[in-house]
Amino acid sequence: MLLDRATVVVPPLASSTEAAQPLAEAPLVIVGAGPVGVRCAQELLRRGFPGRILLFGDEPWVPYDRVRLSALLAGEIRLDAIATPLADDGRLISHLGCRISRIDPASNYLEDSQGRGFCYSRLILATGSRAHVPEVGGARLPGVFVFRDLGDTAALLARTARSRHCVVVGGGLLGLEAARALQRGHTRVTLVHQAPRLMNRQLDAPGAEVLLRQVRALGVEVLLGAGLGAVLGDERVTGVRLRDGRELNCDTVLLATGIRPNIDLALAAQLRVGQGIVVDDELCTSQANIHAIGECAEHRGLTYGLVAPGFEQAAVLAARLTGEQALYRGSLQATQLKVAGLPVFSAGEAVEPLGRIRQREIQFSDPQRGAYRKLLVHRGRLRGALAVGECAESLRWLDALQHGRRITPWMLWRFRREGRLWPAASEQVAAWPTSTTVCQCMDVSRGQLSACIAAGAADLAALGRQSGAGTVCGGCKPLLHNLLGSAARRQPERAAAGLIAGAGLALLAILLMAMLPAFAAPTSVLQAGLSWLWQDGFWRQLSGFSLLGLALLGLLMSLRKRLPRLPLGAFALWRVLHVLLGAASLGLLALHTGLDGGQNLNRWLLVDFLLLVALGALAALLLAIEHRLPAALARHGRRGLLWAHILAVWPWPALLAVHVLSVYYF
């Protein structure tokens, strides 16, 4: 079968001797074998926790990745792709299919649903959350489902084989993923959402509109501003009634209307609870030796319905329990997933920003690619970021949000034009700051991954074994491939020989022009020689305007980089022609001036032109040999020479205009 149950491991009933064992000898107990509970156990083992660890889970399955349940429902993967079996370690004993029914904080004791007793030295509650079922008529009828765990997935898999029309209630992340998965089973799907836009907590109106077009293109019917009024039917589902009175015929209803933290166990143990189990910065509950992490925990008035904050809490708590001085200060609300096949990123105050003076929203839209992006910036710092569609920079935005990195006006100008803050070259993961998180699920930074590669990790599997990156949802695998590719031996630029030849000719010509004296003026007709080329008015105008034409052609050729789809040859060949054009212009310059630098602004015009060509030649030479240089030196050198070359262009038009006007005026 596709869904295999794990072997249930339970200990014998605790004896009075075991119950009375000293507190220091009792094991650490984790209640909850979901992703956060399992992560906490793994972190404790990795950090060398000295005692025994008991892990309790009330589901009968081997621990699994809940994030990918929608892919399992859609038939894209099998169960073994989401299974996260625990390491076979004598210090960790897992009790699956074993629900804890009672906690007695006064005696550090708990019981399971069969009356078995266990002592603990410390208790970690990672009980997660459950699906919220709205209080409407018919919500408990056969044919009404929720989508929260592997059991729900199994039930829906069985149901889709005979379902003809399913109504999904809820247009959040879970509802959209469920709708897409069910629609792939050739079931007619109608999605009902009471808010005026999809994913209203993560997306603004323009971003939600892009997502809406994608969902409808998949064949899912979407009704917005339509809340569920009742589920119709006597013995089974026959339809739904919306709050505006409309009725839809269907045979299946899937409720994806949010989650509720599992706090019943804590409430019965008289722990302090609010929306979740209240914890402090040390992740302690109102009982000092009882902790709570994940979706069941409430920290500073907030509960997080995402797995990443739970992983952060697991890491902090494991560090504290192994002697480190770590505190949990809260998590940045961030979502980065594919929704209905469309990448969606939302972090910080992207939708409901706080009112601040001098706060700006900058938007970028590319309807042809179905891309929309928005940044919220306050005094040079990101406060929120949103992207719908492919966005290579999203993790760097998250890093800028988390670390308060400076966002310059130039970066915002680039974002308005191109939809990105950093140059295209920085899309190489190796160029990211070392502290930037590449794998959100396992909280692995670019620096850690680079260290693994330096230690010999040559492929994705080796990186996963050493760092854990890419082993959960797999969303970071393209970035890992990018980083691994940059670690391989770098290849020379295409047409590198042409770049070297053109740059060498240009630099040699500049050197000769700087060293050779100006051609002497002839004293008689017999000595004239070729001096007519730079003394006769017609020929001097011809060489001057030819030189101007070559310069303008060089500027036009530089636009090839901004027009990557221009079907006129490869960019590398254009770049070589650009360099050769610069070298050829020096020959015309020598004919036009007779190597006489002139005076005043004419001399500045000559110096600026030579500087412009010299910087371009040096940039071309660096491009040709950068594969032999250290990556950081090559990157900074290329950027510096490129910008110096561009800056040298700016005075040239003004100086040229003065030169032409002065010649014709006088």
Residue pairs with C-beta under 8 A, 6 or more apart in sequence:
2 78
2 79
2 157
3 61
3 79
3 150
3 153
3 154
4 61
4 62
4 79
5 60
5 61
5 97
6 60
6 61
6 62
6 96
6 97
7 96
8 60
8 95
8 96
8 97
8 98
9 93
9 94
9 95
9 96
9 98
10 95
10 97
10 98
10 112
10 114
10 116
11 93
11 95
11 116
11 118
12 116
13 115
13 116
13 117
14 116
14 117
14 118
14 119
18 119
19 109
19 117
19 119
21 119
23 108
23 119
23 121
24 121
25 121
26 108
26 119
26 120
26 121
27 51
27 52
27 53
27 54
27 93
27 118
27 119
27 120
27 121
28 44
28 49
28 51
28 52
28 53
28 54
28 120
28 121
28 122
28 123
28 124
28 321
29 53
29 54
29 56
29 110
29 118
29 120
29 122
29 123
29 124
30 37
30 40
30 41
30 53
30 54
30 55
30 56
30 124
30 126
31 37
31 56
31 100
31 110
31 123
31 124
31 125
31 126
31 127
31 265
32 56
32 57
32 124
32 125
32 126
32 127
32 128
32 294
32 296
33 55
33 56
33 57
33 59
33 63
33 94
33 96
34 57
34 63
34 66
34 126
34 128
34 294
35 63
35 65
35 66
35 67
35 84
35 307
35 310
35 311
35 472
36 126
36 128
36 293
36 294
36 295
36 307
36 310
36 311
36 313
36 314
37 55
37 57
37 124
37 126
37 293
37 294
37 314
38 55
38 63
38 84
38 86
39 310
39 311
39 314
39 315
40 124
40 126
40 293
40 314
40 317
40 318
41 53
41 55
41 86
41 92
42 86
42 87
43 314
43 315
43 317
43 318
43 319
44 53
44 318
44 321
44 322
45 53
45 87
45 89
45 91
45 92
46 318
47 318
47 319
47 322
47 324
48 322
49 91
49 318
49 321
49 322
51 91
51 121
52 91
52 92
52 93
53 91
53 92
53 93
54 93
54 94
54 95
54 118
54 120
55 86
55 92
55 93
55 94
55 95
56 95
56 98
56 99
56 100
56 112
57 63
57 94
57 95
57 96
57 97
57 98
58 97
58 98
58 99
58 100
59 96
59 97
59 149
59 150
59 151
60 96
60 97
61 96
61 150
62 83
62 84
62 85
62 96
63 83
63 84
63 85
63 86
64 79
64 82
64 83
64 84
64 150
65 82
65 83
65 84
65 472
65 473
66 148
66 149
66 307
67 307
67 337
67 441
67 472
67 473
68 77
68 81
68 82
68 473
68 474
69 82
69 147
69 149
69 150
69 153
70 147
70 174
70 177
70 178
70 180
70 181
71 77
71 81
71 82
71 181
72 78
72 79
72 81
72 82
72 153
73 147
73 153
73 156
73 157
73 178
73 181
73 182
74 180
74 181
74 184
74 185
75 184
75 185
84 472
86 92
86 94
95 112
98 112
98 113
98 114
98 116
99 112
99 113
100 110
100 111
100 112
100 113
100 265
101 111
101 112
101 113
101 265
102 110
102 111
102 265
102 268
102 269
103 109
103 110
103 123
103 265
103 266
103 268
103 269
103 290
104 110
104 269
105 269
105 270
105 271
105 287
105 290
108 119
108 120
108 121
108 123
108 289
109 117
109 118
109 119
109 120
110 117
110 118
110 120
110 123
111 117
111 118
112 118
121 289
122 289
122 290
122 291
122 321
123 289
123 290
123 291
124 290
124 291
124 292
124 293
124 317
125 265
125 266
125 277
125 285
125 290
125 291
125 292
125 293
125 296
125 297
126 292
126 293
126 294
126 296
126 310
126 314
127 261
127 262
127 263
127 265
127 266
127 294
127 296
128 261
128 262
128 294
128 295
128 296
129 259
129 260
129 261
129 262
129 295
129 296
129 305
130 148
130 259
130 260
130 262
131 146
131 147
131 148
131 152
131 255
131 256
131 257
131 258
131 259
131 260
132 255
132 257
132 258
132 259
132 260
133 139
133 140
133 146
133 255
133 257
134 169
134 228
134 255
134 257
136 228
136 229
136 230
136 231
137 230
137 231
138 144
138 230
138 231
138 232
138 233
138 237
139 231
139 255
141 231
141 233
141 235
141 236
141 237
142 235
142 236
142 237
143 159
143 233
143 236
143 237
143 251
143 252
143 253
144 231
144 237
144 253
144 254
144 255
145 152
145 155
145 156
145 159
145 252
145 253
145 254
145 255
146 152
146 254
146 255
146 256
147 153
147 156
147 174
147 178
147 254
147 256
148 259
156 178
156 182
156 254
159 252
160 166
160 182
160 185
160 187
161 185
163 182
163 185
163 187
163 251
163 252
164 187
164 188
164 251
165 187
165 188
165 189
165 190
165 249
165 250
165 251
165 252
166 182
166 187
166 188
166 189
166 190
166 250
166 251
166 252
166 253
166 254
167 189
167 190
167 191
167 192
167 240
167 248
167 250
167 252
167 253
167 254
168 175
168 178
168 179
168 182
168 189
168 190
168 191
168 192
168 254
168 256
169 175
169 192
169 193
169 228
169 240
169 253
169 254
169 255
169 256
169 257
170 191
170 192
170 193
170 255
170 256
170 257
170 258
171 191
171 192
171 193
171 195
171 198
171 199
171 200
171 222
171 224
172 199
172 201
172 256
172 258
173 199
173 202
173 335
173 337
173 339
174 256
175 191
175 193
175 254
175 256
175 257
176 191
176 198
176 199
176 211
176 215
176 339
176 340
177 339
177 340
178 254
178 256
179 189
179 191
179 215
179 220
179 340
180 215
180 218
180 220
180 340
180 341
182 189
182 254
183 189
183 218
183 219
183 220
187 252
188 221
189 219
189 220
189 221
190 220
190 221
190 222
190 223
190 248
190 250
191 215
191 220
191 221
191 222
191 223
192 223
192 226
192 227
192 228
192 240
192 242
192 248
193 222
193 223
193 224
193 225
193 226
194 225
194 226
194 227
194 228
194 243
195 224
195 225
196 224
196 225
197 203
197 205
197 208
197 209
197 212
197 224
198 208
198 211
198 212
198 215
198 222
198 224
199 208
199 211
199 339
199 344
199 346
200 208
200 351
201 351
202 335
202 344
202 346
202 350
202 351
202 386
203 211
203 344
203 346
203 350
203 351
203 386
203 388
204 350
204 351
204 374
204 386
206 363
206 365
206 372
206 374
207 344
207 346
207 372
207 374
207 386
207 387
207 388
210 342
210 370
210 371
210 372
210 388
210 389
211 339
211 340
211 342
211 344
211 388
212 222
212 224
213 370
214 340
214 341
214 342
214 370
215 222
215 340
216 222
218 340
218 341
220 340
223 242
226 242
226 243
226 244
226 246
227 242
227 243
228 240
228 242
228 243
228 257
229 240
229 241
229 242
229 243
229 245
230 240
230 241
231 237
231 239
231 240
231 241
231 253
232 238
232 239
232 240
232 241
232 247
233 239
236 251
237 250
237 251
237 252
237 253
238 249
238 250
238 251
239 247
239 248
239 249
239 250
240 247
240 248
240 250
240 253
241 247
242 248
258 305
259 295
259 305
261 275
261 276
261 277
261 295
261 296
261 297
261 298
261 303
262 295
262 296
263 273
263 276
263 277
263 296
266 273
266 277
266 285
266 292
266 296
267 273
269 287
269 290
271 277
271 278
271 285
271 286
271 287
271 290
272 278
272 285
272 286
273 298
274 298
274 301
275 298
275 303
276 292
276 295
276 296
276 297
276 298
276 303
277 285
277 292
277 296
277 297
277 298
278 285
278 286
278 298
279 285
279 291
279 292
279 293
279 297
279 298
279 299
280 299
281 299
281 327
281 328
281 329
282 320
282 327
282 328
283 291
283 292
283 293
283 297
283 299
283 313
283 316
283 317
283 320
283 328
284 290
284 291
285 291
285 292
291 317
293 310
293 313
293 314
293 317
294 310
294 313
294 314
295 303
295 304
295 305
295 310
296 303
297 303
297 313
299 313
299 328
299 330
300 330
302 330
304 310
304 331
304 333
306 333
306 334
306 335
307 441
308 331
308 334
308 440
308 441
308 443
309 331
311 441
311 442
311 443
312 328
312 331
312 443
313 328
313 331
315 443
316 326
316 327
316 328
317 328
319 326
320 326
332 347
332 348
332 398
332 401
332 402
333 347
333 348
334 345
334 346
334 347
334 348
334 398
334 401
334 440
335 344
335 345
335 346
335 347
336 343
336 344
336 345
336 346
336 347
336 394
336 395
336 398
336 440
336 475
337 343
337 344
337 473
337 475
338 344
338 475
342 370
342 388
342 389
343 387
343 388
343 389
343 390
343 391
343 394
344 387
344 388
345 385
345 386
345 387
345 388
345 391
345 394
345 397
345 398
346 385
346 386
346 387
347 384
347 385
347 386
347 397
347 398
347 401
348 376
348 382
348 383
348 384
348 385
348 401
349 376
349 383
349 384
350 374
350 376
350 384
350 385
350 386
351 384
351 386
353 359
353 361
353 376
353 383
353 384
354 383
356 378
356 383
358 378
358 379
359 376
359 377
359 378
359 383
360 376
360 377
360 378
361 374
361 375
361 376
361 377
362 374
362 375
362 377
362 412
362 415
362 416
363 372
363 373
363 374
364 371
364 372
364 373
364 374
364 415
364 416
364 418
364 419
365 371
365 372
365 373
366 372
366 389
366 419
369 389
369 390
370 388
370 389
371 387
371 388
371 389
371 390
371 391
371 419
372 386
372 387
372 388
372 389
373 385
373 386
373 387
373 388
373 389
373 391
373 415
373 419
374 384
374 385
374 386
374 387
375 382
375 384
375 385
375 386
375 397
375 407
375 412
375 415
375 421
376 382
376 383
376 384
376 385
377 383
377 407
377 412
380 406
380 407
380 408
381 400
381 404
381 405
381 406
381 407
382 397
382 400
382 401
382 405
382 407
383 401
384 401
385 394
385 397
385 398
385 401
387 394
387 397
391 419
392 420
392 427
393 420
393 421
393 422
393 427
395 432
395 436
395 437
395 438
395 440
395 479
396 421
396 422
396 426
396 432
396 436
397 421
398 437
398 440
399 405
399 432
399 433
399 435
399 436
399 437
400 407
400 421
402 437
403 435
405 433
407 421
411 421
411 422
412 421
414 420
414 421
414 422
414 423
415 421
423 639
425 431
425 635
425 638
425 639
426 432
427 482
428 482
428 486
429 438
429 446
429 479
429 482
429 483
429 486
430 446
430 450
430 482
430 483
430 486
430 487
430 631
431 635
432 438
432 446
433 446
434 445
434 446
434 447
434 450
435 445
435 446
435 447
436 445
436 446
437 443
437 444
437 445
437 446
438 444
438 445
438 446
438 449
438 469
438 476
438 479
438 480
438 483
439 449
439 467
439 468
439 469
439 470
439 472
439 476
439 480
440 475
440 476
441 471
441 472
441 473
441 475
441 476
442 467
442 468
442 469
442 471
442 472
444 467
444 468
444 469
446 483
448 467
449 463
449 467
449 469
449 480
449 483
450 483
450 487
452 462
452 463
452 466
452 467
453 463
453 483
453 484
453 487
455 466
456 462
457 463
457 465
457 466
457 467
458 484
458 487
459 484
460 470
460 477
460 480
460 481
460 484
463 469
463 470
463 480
463 484
464 470
464 471
469 476
469 480
470 476
470 477
470 480
486 631
490 626
490 627
490 631
491 627
492 624
492 625
492 627
493 499
493 572
493 623
493 624
493 626
493 627
494 570
494 572
495 572
495 573
495 575
495 576
496 623
496 624
496 625
497 624
498 573
498 576
498 579
498 580
499 575
499 576
499 579
499 620
499 621
499 623
499 624
500 620
500 621
500 624
500 625
501 580
502 576
502 579
502 580
502 582
502 583
502 617
502 620
503 579
503 583
503 617
503 618
503 620
503 621
503 624
504 617
504 621
505 580
505 583
506 579
506 582
506 583
506 586
506 613
506 614
506 616
506 617
507 614
507 617
507 618
507 621
509 583
509 586
509 587
509 590
510 586
510 610
510 613
510 614
510 617
513 586
513 589
513 590
513 595
513 610
514 610
516 595
517 595
518 593
518 594
518 595
518 596
518 597
519 531
519 534
519 594
519 595
519 596
521 531
521 535
522 528
522 529
522 531
531 594
532 539
533 539
533 540
533 543
533 591
533 594
534 540
534 543
534 591
534 592
534 593
534 594
534 596
535 594
540 592
543 588
543 591
543 592
544 592
546 588
547 585
547 588
547 589
547 592
548 656
550 581
550 584
550 585
550 588
551 585
551 609
551 652
553 581
554 578
554 581
554 582
554 585
555 649
557 574
557 577
557 578
557 581
558 578
560 566
560 568
560 571
560 574
560 575
561 571
564 571
568 574
575 620
575 623
578 616
579 616
579 617
579 620
582 613
582 616
582 617
583 613
583 617
585 613
586 610
586 613
589 606
589 609
593 606
597 603
597 606
597 607
598 605
598 606
601 655
601 658
601 659
601 662
602 659
602 662
604 651
604 655
605 652
605 655
605 656
605 658
605 659
608 648
608 651
608 652
608 655
609 652
611 648
612 645
612 648
612 649
612 652
615 641
615 644
615 645
615 648
616 645
618 641
619 638
619 641
619 642
619 645
622 629
622 634
622 637
622 638
622 641
623 638
626 634
626 637
626 638
627 634
629 637
